[in-house]
Amino acid sequence: MVPTLAAGDLLLVRGGRRARVGDLLVVRLPDGTAAVKRAAFREGHGWWVERDNPRQGVDSWTVGVIAEQDVTGVVLARLWPRPGLLRPPSATRRRSPPPAQ
């Protein structure tokens, strides 16, 4: 999630909170890995998630929609080393999802 997050950042995460477009979500990817991704939009019973750095990482472009039950929490803030609320980056490029099949 660079440039928004860096390895070692300590985050405040709340489970059970309703996600909104633009939120950072803790999600369970299909391989079982927990990851932090940006909520781009709702898609059926799940979320289309994207990474803040389009040059690296995994997001819905590679694994598809993340089911609602695989969203385990919403990131509220970074506690350390640079405390602050996490807002969507203004320069994030939003792409349209692939057409429905």
KOLGU-4560 file (N, C-alpha, C; in nm, 3 decimals, padded with zeros to 5 digits):
<recs>
<n_xx: 00.081 n_yy: -00.120 n_zz: 00.000 ca_xx: 00.000 ca_yy: 00.000 ca_zz: 00.000 c_xx: 00.086 c_yy: 00.126 c_zz: 00.000 mol: A seq: 1 type: MET>
<n_xx: 00.213 n_yy: 00.113 n_zz: -00.033 ca_xx: 00.296 ca_yy: 00.231 ca_zz: -00.048 c_xx: 00.234 c_yy: 00.314 c_zz: -00.160 mol: A seq: 2 type: VAL>
<n_xx: 00.214 n_yy: 00.440 n_zz: -00.151 ca_xx: 00.275 ca_yy: 00.533 ca_zz: -00.059 c_xx: 00.195 c_yy: 00.557 c_zz: 00.069 mol: A seq: 3 type: PRO>
<n_xx: 00.074 n_yy: 00.501 n_zz: 00.081 ca_xx: -00.010 ca_yy: 00.527 ca_zz: 00.197 c_xx: 00.046 c_yy: 00.462 c_zz: 00.322 mol: A seq: 4 type: THR>
<n_xx: 00.085 n_yy: 00.336 n_zz: 00.311 ca_xx: 00.139 ca_yy: 00.261 ca_zz: 00.425 c_xx: 00.278 c_yy: 00.210 c_zz: 00.391 mol: A seq: 5 type: LEU>
<n_xx: 00.354 n_yy: 00.182 n_zz: 00.494 ca_xx: 00.486 ca_yy: 00.123 ca_zz: 00.476 c_xx: 00.497 c_yy: 00.002 c_zz: 00.567 mol: A seq: 6 type: ALA>
<n_xx: 00.587 n_yy: -00.089 n_zz: 00.534 ca_xx: 00.609 ca_yy: -00.206 ca_zz: 00.617 c_xx: 00.641 c_yy: -00.160 c_zz: 00.759 mol: A seq: 7 type: ALA>
<n_xx: 00.577 n_yy: -00.220 n_zz: 00.857 ca_xx: 00.601 ca_yy: -00.185 ca_zz: 00.996 c_xx: 00.506 c_yy: -00.084 c_zz: 01.055 mol: A seq: 8 type: GLY>
<n_xx: 00.420 n_yy: -00.023 n_zz: 00.973 ca_xx: 00.322 ca_yy: 00.071 ca_zz: 01.027 c_xx: 00.228 c_yy: -00.002 c_zz: 01.122 mol: A seq: 9 type: ASP>
<n_xx: 00.199 n_yy: 00.059 n_zz: 01.234 ca_xx: 00.105 ca_yy: 00.005 ca_zz: 01.332 c_xx: -00.030 c_yy: 00.071 c_zz: 01.308 mol: A seq: 10 type: LEU>
<n_xx: -00.133 n_yy: -00.012 n_zz: 01.281 ca_xx: -00.264 ca_yy: 00.040 ca_zz: 01.243 c_xx: -00.368 c_yy: 00.011 c_zz: 01.349 mol: A seq: 11 type: LEU>
<n_xx: -00.466 n_yy: 00.101 n_zz: 01.359 ca_xx: -00.584 ca_yy: 00.079 ca_zz: 01.442 c_xx: -00.693 c_yy: 00.030 c_zz: 01.347 mol: A seq: 12 type: LEU>
<n_xx: -00.740 n_yy: -00.093 n_zz: 01.371 ca_xx: -00.838 ca_yy: -00.158 ca_zz: 01.283 c_xx: -00.960 c_yy: -00.194 c_zz: 01.365 mol: A seq: 13 type: VAL>
<n_xx: -01.077 n_yy: -00.171 n_zz: 01.306 ca_xx: -01.202 ca_yy: -00.207 ca_zz: 01.375 c_xx: -01.276 c_yy: -00.311 c_zz: 01.293 mol: A seq: 14 type: ARG>
<n_xx: -01.303 n_yy: -00.424 n_zz: 01.356 ca_xx: -01.383 ca_yy: -00.529 ca_zz: 01.292 c_xx: -01.530 c_yy: -00.497 c_zz: 01.308 mol: A seq: 15 type: GLY>
<n_xx: -01.611 n_yy: -00.546 n_zz: 01.217 ca_xx: -01.754 ca_yy: -00.526 ca_zz: 01.227 c_xx: -01.803 c_yy: -00.390 c_zz: 01.185 mol: A seq: 16 type: GLY>
<n_xx: -01.715 n_yy: -00.305 n_zz: 01.139 ca_xx: -01.756 ca_yy: -00.171 ca_zz: 01.094 c_xx: -01.794 c_yy: -00.178 c_zz: 00.946 mol: A seq: 17 type: ARG>
<n_xx: -01.898 n_yy: -00.107 n_zz: 00.910 ca_xx: -01.941 ca_yy: -00.104 ca_zz: 00.770 c_xx: -01.838 c_yy: -00.029 c_zz: 00.687 mol: A seq: 18 type: ARG>
<n_xx: -01.794 n_yy: -00.091 n_zz: 00.580 ca_xx: -01.696 ca_yy: -00.031 ca_zz: 00.492 c_xx: -01.763 c_yy: 00.069 c_zz: 00.398 mol: A seq: 19 type: ALA>
<n_xx: -01.685 n_yy: 00.170 n_zz: 00.358 ca_xx: -01.730 ca_yy: 00.269 ca_zz: 00.262 c_xx: -01.626 c_yy: 00.281 c_zz: 00.151 mol: A seq: 20 type: ARG>
<n_xx: -01.669 n_yy: 00.327 n_zz: 00.037 ca_xx: -01.577 ca_yy: 00.351 ca_zz: -00.073 c_xx: -01.467 c_yy: 00.445 c_zz: -00.025 mol: A seq: 21 type: VAL>
<n_xx: -01.343 n_yy: 00.410 n_zz: -00.056 ca_xx: -01.228 ca_yy: 00.490 ca_zz: -00.016 c_xx: -01.161 c_yy: 00.442 c_zz: 00.111 mol: A seq: 22 type: GLY>
<n_xx: -01.230 n_yy: 00.360 n_zz: 00.192 ca_xx: -01.171 ca_yy: 00.307 ca_zz: 00.315 c_xx: -01.058 c_yy: 00.211 c_zz: 00.284 mol: A seq: 23 type: ASP>
<n_xx: -00.963 n_yy: 00.201 n_zz: 00.377 ca_xx: -00.865 ca_yy: 00.093 ca_zz: 00.373 c_xx: -00.927 c_yy: -00.024 c_zz: 00.448 mol: A seq: 24 type: LEU>
<n_xx: -00.926 n_yy: -00.141 n_zz: 00.385 ca_xx: -00.986 ca_yy: -00.260 ca_zz: 00.443 c_xx: -00.880 c_yy: -00.366 c_zz: 00.469 mol: A seq: 25 type: LEU>
<n_xx: -00.898 n_yy: -00.441 n_zz: 00.575 ca_xx: -00.820 ca_yy: -00.562 ca_zz: 00.595 c_xx: -00.903 c_yy: -00.674 c_zz: 00.534 mol: A seq: 26 type: VAL>
<n_xx: -00.847 n_yy: -00.741 n_zz: 00.434 ca_xx: -00.921 ca_yy: -00.844 ca_zz: 00.363 c_xx: -00.843 c_yy: -00.976 c_zz: 00.364 mol: A seq: 27 type: VAL>
<n_xx: -00.917 n_yy: -01.083 n_zz: 00.350 ca_xx: -00.858 ca_yy: -01.215 ca_zz: 00.334 c_xx: -00.860 c_yy: -01.247 c_zz: 00.185 mol: A seq: 28 type: ARG>
<n_xx: -00.742 n_yy: -01.260 n_zz: 00.124 ca_xx: -00.732 ca_yy: -01.292 ca_zz: -00.017 c_xx: -00.762 c_yy: -01.440 c_zz: -00.039 mol: A seq: 29 type: LEU>
<n_xx: -00.792 n_yy: -01.481 n_zz: -00.163 ca_xx: -00.826 ca_yy: -01.622 ca_zz: -00.187 c_xx: -00.722 c_yy: -01.723 c_zz: -00.141 mol: A seq: 30 type: PRO>
<n_xx: -00.594 n_yy: -01.684 n_zz: -00.135 ca_xx: -00.490 ca_yy: -01.777 ca_zz: -00.087 c_xx: -00.479 c_yy: -01.780 c_zz: 00.065 mol: A seq: 31 type: ASP>
<n_xx: -00.567 n_yy: -01.704 n_zz: 00.135 ca_xx: -00.566 ca_yy: -01.701 ca_zz: 00.281 c_xx: -00.485 c_yy: -01.589 c_zz: 00.342 mol: A seq: 32 type: GLY>
<n_xx: -00.411 n_yy: -01.516 n_zz: 00.260 ca_xx: -00.328 ca_yy: -01.406 ca_zz: 00.308 c_xx: -00.415 c_yy: -01.288 c_zz: 00.353 mol: A seq: 33 type: THR>
<n_xx: -00.380 n_yy: -01.227 n_zz: 00.466 ca_xx: -00.446 ca_yy: -01.104 ca_zz: 00.509 c_xx: -00.371 c_yy: -00.987 c_zz: 00.446 mol: A seq: 34 type: ALA>
<n_xx: -00.446 n_yy: -00.891 n_zz: 00.392 ca_xx: -00.384 ca_yy: -00.777 ca_zz: 00.325 c_xx: -00.469 c_yy: -00.653 c_zz: 00.347 mol: A seq: 35 type: ALA>
<n_xx: -00.405 n_yy: -00.537 n_zz: 00.333 ca_xx: -00.475 ca_yy: -00.409 ca_zz: 00.341 c_xx: -00.492 c_yy: -00.358 c_zz: 00.199 mol: A seq: 36 type: VAL>
<n_xx: -00.619 n_yy: -00.329 n_zz: 00.162 ca_xx: -00.652 ca_yy: -00.283 ca_zz: 00.027 c_xx: -00.752 c_yy: -00.169 c_zz: 00.036 mol: A seq: 37 type: LYS>
<n_xx: -00.759 n_yy: -00.090 n_zz: -00.069 ca_xx: -00.851 ca_yy: 00.023 ca_zz: -00.076 c_xx: -00.984 c_yy: -00.023 c_zz: -00.135 mol: A seq: 38 type: ARG>
<n_xx: -01.096 n_yy: 00.012 n_zz: -00.070 ca_xx: -01.229 ca_yy: -00.020 ca_zz: -00.121 c_xx: -01.261 c_yy: 00.073 c_zz: -00.236 mol: A seq: 39 type: ALA>
<n_xx: -01.274 n_yy: 00.018 n_zz: -00.356 ca_xx: -01.303 ca_yy: 00.101 ca_zz: -00.474 c_xx: -01.454 c_yy: 00.116 c_zz: -00.493 mol: A seq: 40 type: ALA>
<n_xx: -01.529 n_yy: 00.005 n_zz: -00.485 ca_xx: -01.674 ca_yy: 00.010 ca_zz: -00.496 c_xx: -01.734 c_yy: -00.125 c_zz: -00.458 mol: A seq: 41 type: PHE>
<n_xx: -01.864 n_yy: -00.123 n_zz: -00.429 ca_xx: -01.938 ca_yy: -00.246 ca_zz: -00.397 c_xx: -01.966 c_yy: -00.319 c_zz: -00.528 mol: A seq: 42 type: ARG>
<n_xx: -01.960 n_yy: -00.449 n_zz: -00.520 ca_xx: -01.990 ca_yy: -00.533 ca_zz: -00.636 c_xx: -02.069 c_yy: -00.652 c_zz: -00.586 mol: A seq: 43 type: GLU>
<n_xx: -02.200 n_yy: -00.651 n_zz: -00.604 ca_xx: -02.283 ca_yy: -00.760 ca_zz: -00.556 c_xx: -02.273 c_yy: -00.772 c_zz: -00.405 mol: A seq: 44 type: GLY>
<n_xx: -02.228 n_yy: -00.889 n_zz: -00.357 ca_xx: -02.214 ca_yy: -00.914 ca_zz: -00.213 c_xx: -02.068 c_yy: -00.906 c_zz: -00.168 mol: A seq: 45 type: HIS>
<n_xx: -01.994 n_yy: -00.816 n_zz: -00.228 ca_xx: -01.854 ca_yy: -00.803 ca_zz: -00.192 c_xx: -01.799 c_yy: -00.667 c_zz: -00.232 mol: A seq: 46 type: GLY>
<n_xx: -01.667 n_yy: -00.659 n_zz: -00.230 ca_xx: -01.597 ca_yy: -00.533 ca_zz: -00.259 c_xx: -01.494 c_yy: -00.552 c_zz: -00.369 mol: A seq: 47 type: TRP>
<n_xx: -01.491 n_yy: -00.456 n_zz: -00.459 ca_xx: -01.381 ca_yy: -00.446 ca_zz: -00.555 c_xx: -01.275 c_yy: -00.365 c_zz: -00.483 mol: A seq: 48 type: TRP>
<n_xx: -01.158 n_yy: -00.423 n_zz: -00.462 ca_xx: -01.052 ca_yy: -00.356 ca_zz: -00.388 c_xx: -00.932 c_yy: -00.332 c_zz: -00.480 mol: A seq: 49 type: VAL>
<n_xx: -00.862 n_yy: -00.224 n_zz: -00.452 ca_xx: -00.744 ca_yy: -00.191 ca_zz: -00.531 c_xx: -00.629 c_yy: -00.154 c_zz: -00.440 mol: A seq: 50 type: GLU>
<n_xx: -00.511 n_yy: -00.159 n_zz: -00.494 ca_xx: -00.390 ca_yy: -00.120 ca_zz: -00.421 c_xx: -00.360 c_yy: 00.025 c_zz: -00.452 mol: A seq: 51 type: ARG>
<n_xx: -00.295 n_yy: 00.094 n_zz: -00.362 ca_xx: -00.260 ca_yy: 00.234 ca_zz: -00.385 c_xx: -00.142 c_yy: 00.247 c_zz: -00.480 mol: A seq: 52 type: ASP>
<n_xx: -00.061 n_yy: 00.143 n_zz: -00.490 ca_xx: 00.052 ca_yy: 00.143 ca_zz: -00.582 c_xx: 00.019 c_yy: 00.046 c_zz: -00.696 mol: A seq: 53 type: ASN>
<n_xx: -00.022 n_yy: 00.098 n_zz: -00.812 ca_xx: -00.063 ca_yy: 00.009 ca_zz: -00.921 c_xx: 00.050 c_yy: -00.073 c_zz: -00.982 mol: A seq: 54 type: PRO>
<n_xx: 00.174 n_yy: -00.046 n_zz: -00.944 ca_xx: 00.288 ca_yy: -00.118 ca_zz: -01.002 c_xx: 00.321 c_yy: -00.249 c_zz: -00.931 mol: A seq: 55 type: ARG>
<n_xx: 00.264 n_yy: -00.269 n_zz: -00.812 ca_xx: 00.296 ca_yy: -00.393 ca_zz: -00.743 c_xx: 00.184 c_yy: -00.434 c_zz: -00.650 mol: A seq: 56 type: GLN>
<n_xx: 00.178 n_yy: -00.562 n_zz: -00.620 ca_xx: 00.078 ca_yy: -00.613 ca_zz: -00.527 c_xx: -00.036 c_yy: -00.684 c_zz: -00.597 mol: A seq: 57 type: GLY>
<n_xx: -00.131 n_yy: -00.726 n_zz: -00.517 ca_xx: -00.247 ca_yy: -00.802 ca_zz: -00.563 c_xx: -00.372 c_yy: -00.725 c_zz: -00.526 mol: A seq: 58 type: VAL>
<n_xx: -00.468 n_yy: -00.722 n_zz: -00.616 ca_xx: -00.595 ca_yy: -00.658 ca_zz: -00.586 c_xx: -00.703 c_yy: -00.728 c_zz: -00.667 mol: A seq: 59 type: ASP>
<n_xx: -00.821 n_yy: -00.667 n_zz: -00.679 ca_xx: -00.932 ca_yy: -00.732 ca_zz: -00.748 c_xx: -00.905 c_yy: -00.752 c_zz: -00.897 mol: A seq: 60 type: SER>
<n_xx: -00.809 n_yy: -00.680 n_zz: -00.952 ca_xx: -00.774 ca_yy: -00.703 ca_zz: -01.092 c_xx: -00.713 c_yy: -00.841 c_zz: -01.112 mol: A seq: 61 type: TRP>
<n_xx: -00.655 n_yy: -00.898 n_zz: -01.006 ca_xx: -00.595 ca_yy: -01.032 ca_zz: -01.018 c_xx: -00.677 c_yy: -01.140 c_zz: -00.948 mol: A seq: 62 type: THR>
<n_xx: -00.753 n_yy: -01.105 n_zz: -00.844 ca_xx: -00.826 ca_yy: -01.208 ca_zz: -00.769 c_xx: -00.977 c_yy: -01.192 c_zz: -00.774 mol: A seq: 63 type: VAL>
<n_xx: -01.027 n_yy: -01.085 n_zz: -00.834 ca_xx: -01.170 ca_yy: -01.063 ca_zz: -00.844 c_xx: -01.226 c_yy: -00.995 c_zz: -00.720 mol: A seq: 64 type: GLY>
<n_xx: -01.357 n_yy: -00.998 n_zz: -00.711 ca_xx: -01.428 ca_yy: -00.933 ca_zz: -00.601 c_xx: -01.399 c_yy: -01.006 c_zz: -00.470 mol: A seq: 65 type: VAL>
<n_xx: -01.380 n_yy: -00.931 n_zz: -00.363 ca_xx: -01.358 ca_yy: -00.988 ca_zz: -00.229 c_xx: -01.495 c_yy: -00.998 c_zz: -00.162 mol: A seq: 66 type: ILE>
<n_xx: -01.533 n_yy: -01.119 n_zz: -00.123 ca_xx: -01.662 ca_yy: -01.143 ca_zz: -00.059 c_xx: -01.672 c_yy: -01.066 c_zz: 00.072 mol: A seq: 67 type: ALA>
<n_xx: -01.793 n_yy: -01.023 n_zz: 00.105 ca_xx: -01.817 ca_yy: -00.946 ca_zz: 00.228 c_xx: -01.760 c_yy: -01.016 c_zz: 00.351 mol: A seq: 68 type: GLU>
<n_xx: -01.775 n_yy: -01.148 n_zz: 00.360 ca_xx: -01.724 ca_yy: -01.220 ca_zz: 00.478 c_xx: -01.571 c_yy: -01.225 c_zz: 00.483 mol: A seq: 69 type: GLN>
<n_xx: -01.505 n_yy: -01.190 n_zz: 00.374 ca_xx: -01.359 ca_yy: -01.185 ca_zz: 00.373 c_xx: -01.304 c_yy: -01.046 c_zz: 00.402 mol: A seq: 70 type: ASP>
<n_xx: -01.392 n_yy: -00.950 n_zz: 00.430 ca_xx: -01.350 ca_yy: -00.819 ca_zz: 00.479 c_xx: -01.351 c_yy: -00.829 c_zz: 00.631 mol: A seq: 71 type: VAL>
<n_xx: -01.234 n_yy: -00.831 n_zz: 00.692 ca_xx: -01.224 ca_yy: -00.858 ca_zz: 00.836 c_xx: -01.215 c_yy: -00.732 c_zz: 00.921 mol: A seq: 72 type: THR>
<n_xx: -01.190 n_yy: -00.616 n_zz: 00.859 ca_xx: -01.183 ca_yy: -00.494 ca_zz: 00.936 c_xx: -01.163 c_yy: -00.372 c_zz: 00.849 mol: A seq: 73 type: GLY>
<n_xx: -01.187 n_yy: -00.257 n_zz: 00.910 ca_xx: -01.166 ca_yy: -00.127 ca_zz: 00.844 c_xx: -01.055 c_yy: -00.056 c_zz: 00.920 mol: A seq: 74 type: VAL>
<n_xx: -00.955 n_yy: -00.007 n_zz: 00.847 ca_xx: -00.844 ca_yy: 00.066 ca_zz: 00.908 c_xx: -00.893 c_yy: 00.206 c_zz: 00.944 mol: A seq: 75 type: VAL>
<n_xx: -00.881 n_yy: 00.241 n_zz: 01.072 ca_xx: -00.924 ca_yy: 00.372 ca_zz: 01.119 c_xx: -00.811 c_yy: 00.475 c_zz: 01.119 mol: A seq: 76 type: LEU>
<n_xx: -00.691 n_yy: 00.430 n_zz: 01.157 ca_xx: -00.579 ca_yy: 00.524 ca_zz: 01.168 c_xx: -00.447 c_yy: 00.450 c_zz: 01.171 mol: A seq: 77 type: ALA>
<n_xx: -00.342 n_yy: 00.524 n_zz: 01.140 ca_xx: -00.205 ca_yy: 00.474 ca_zz: 01.160 c_xx: -00.161 c_yy: 00.529 c_zz: 01.295 mol: A seq: 78 type: ARG>
<n_xx: -00.115 n_yy: 00.441 n_zz: 01.384 ca_xx: -00.073 ca_yy: 00.481 ca_zz: 01.518 c_xx: 00.076 c_yy: 00.511 c_zz: 01.526 mol: A seq: 79 type: LEU>
<n_xx: 00.155 n_yy: 00.442 n_zz: 01.443 ca_xx: 00.300 ca_yy: 00.457 ca_zz: 01.451 c_xx: 00.359 c_yy: 00.419 c_zz: 01.317 mol: A seq: 80 type: TRP>
<n_xx: 00.461 n_yy: 00.480 n_zz: 01.267 ca_xx: 00.545 ca_yy: 00.584 ca_zz: 01.324 c_xx: 00.496 c_yy: 00.725 c_zz: 01.292 mol: A seq: 81 type: PRO>
<n_xx: 00.401 n_yy: 00.740 n_zz: 01.200 ca_xx: 00.348 ca_yy: 00.872 ca_zz: 01.166 c_xx: 00.199 c_yy: 00.872 c_zz: 01.195 mol: A seq: 82 type: ARG>
<n_xx: 00.156 n_yy: 00.900 n_zz: 01.318 ca_xx: 00.014 ca_yy: 00.891 ca_zz: 01.352 c_xx: -00.072 c_yy: 00.979 c_zz: 01.262 mol: A seq: 83 type: PRO>
<n_xx: -00.190 n_yy: 00.927 n_zz: 01.232 ca_xx: -00.283 ca_yy: 01.007 ca_zz: 01.153 c_xx: -00.395 c_yy: 00.925 c_zz: 01.096 mol: A seq: 84 type: GLY>
<n_xx: -00.502 n_yy: 00.995 n_zz: 01.061 ca_xx: -00.614 ca_yy: 00.930 ca_zz: 00.993 c_xx: -00.571 c_yy: 00.900 c_zz: 00.851 mol: A seq: 85 type: LEU>
<n_xx: -00.627 n_yy: 00.795 n_zz: 00.794 ca_xx: -00.589 ca_yy: 00.756 ca_zz: 00.658 c_xx: -00.702 c_yy: 00.787 c_zz: 00.562 mol: A seq: 86 type: LEU>
<n_xx: -00.680 n_yy: 00.885 n_zz: 00.479 ca_xx: -00.777 ca_yy: 00.928 ca_zz: 00.380 c_xx: -00.734 c_yy: 00.875 c_zz: 00.242 mol: A seq: 87 type: ARG>
<n_xx: -00.831 n_yy: 00.863 n_zz: 00.151 ca_xx: -00.792 ca_yy: 00.821 ca_zz: 00.015 c_xx: -00.694 c_yy: 00.921 c_zz: -00.045 mol: A seq: 88 type: PRO>
<n_xx: -00.589 n_yy: 00.871 n_zz: -00.108 ca_xx: -00.494 ca_yy: 00.964 ca_zz: -00.170 c_xx: -00.561 c_yy: 01.034 c_zz: -00.288 mol: A seq: 89 type: PRO>
<n_xx: -00.542 n_yy: 01.162 n_zz: -00.301 ca_xx: -00.608 ca_yy: 01.239 ca_zz: -00.407 c_xx: -00.558 c_yy: 01.200 c_zz: -00.545 mol: A seq: 90 type: SER>
<n_xx: -00.437 n_yy: 01.149 n_zz: -00.552 ca_xx: -00.381 ca_yy: 01.115 ca_zz: -00.683 c_xx: -00.408 c_yy: 00.970 c_zz: -00.724 mol: A seq: 91 type: ALA>
<n_xx: -00.480 n_yy: 00.895 n_zz: -00.642 ca_xx: -00.506 ca_yy: 00.756 ca_zz: -00.676 c_xx: -00.586 c_yy: 00.748 c_zz: -00.806 mol: A seq: 92 type: THR>
<n_xx: -00.538 n_yy: 00.669 n_zz: -00.898 ca_xx: -00.605 ca_yy: 00.653 ca_zz: -01.026 c_xx: -00.707 c_yy: 00.541 c_zz: -01.014 mol: A seq: 93 type: ARG>
<n_xx: -00.833 n_yy: 00.572 n_zz: -01.028 ca_xx: -00.939 ca_yy: 00.472 ca_zz: -01.024 c_xx: -00.963 c_yy: 00.420 c_zz: -01.165 mol: A seq: 94 type: ARG>
<n_xx: -00.970 n_yy: 00.291 n_zz: -01.177 ca_xx: -00.993 ca_yy: 00.229 ca_zz: -01.307 c_xx: -01.131 c_yy: 00.163 c_zz: -01.304 mol: A seq: 95 type: ARG>
<n_xx: -01.189 n_yy: 00.148 n_zz: -01.420 ca_xx: -01.318 ca_yy: 00.080 ca_zz: -01.429 c_xx: -01.295 c_yy: -00.069 c_zz: -01.425 mol: A seq: 96 type: SER>
<n_xx: -01.388 n_yy: -00.144 n_zz: -01.362 ca_xx: -01.372 ca_yy: -00.289 ca_zz: -01.356 c_xx: -01.394 c_yy: -00.350 c_zz: -01.492 mol: A seq: 97 type: PRO>
<n_xx: -01.351 n_yy: -00.475 n_zz: -01.512 ca_xx: -01.375 ca_yy: -00.541 ca_zz: -01.639 c_xx: -01.524 c_yy: -00.560 c_zz: -01.660 mol: A seq: 98 type: PRO>
<n_xx: -01.570 n_yy: -00.566 n_zz: -01.785 ca_xx: -01.712 ca_yy: -00.584 ca_zz: -01.810 c_xx: -01.761 c_yy: -00.718 c_zz: -01.757 mol: A seq: 99 type: PRO>
<n_xx: -01.888 n_yy: -00.721 n_zz: -01.712 ca_xx: -01.948 ca_yy: -00.845 ca_zz: -01.661 c_xx: -01.951 c_yy: -00.949 c_zz: -01.773 mol: A seq: 100 type: ALA>
<n_xx: -01.928 n_yy: -01.073 n_zz: -01.736 ca_xx: -01.923 ca_yy: -01.181 ca_zz: -01.835 c_xx: -02.053 c_yy: -01.254 c_zz: -01.845 mol: A seq: 101 type: GLN>
</recs>
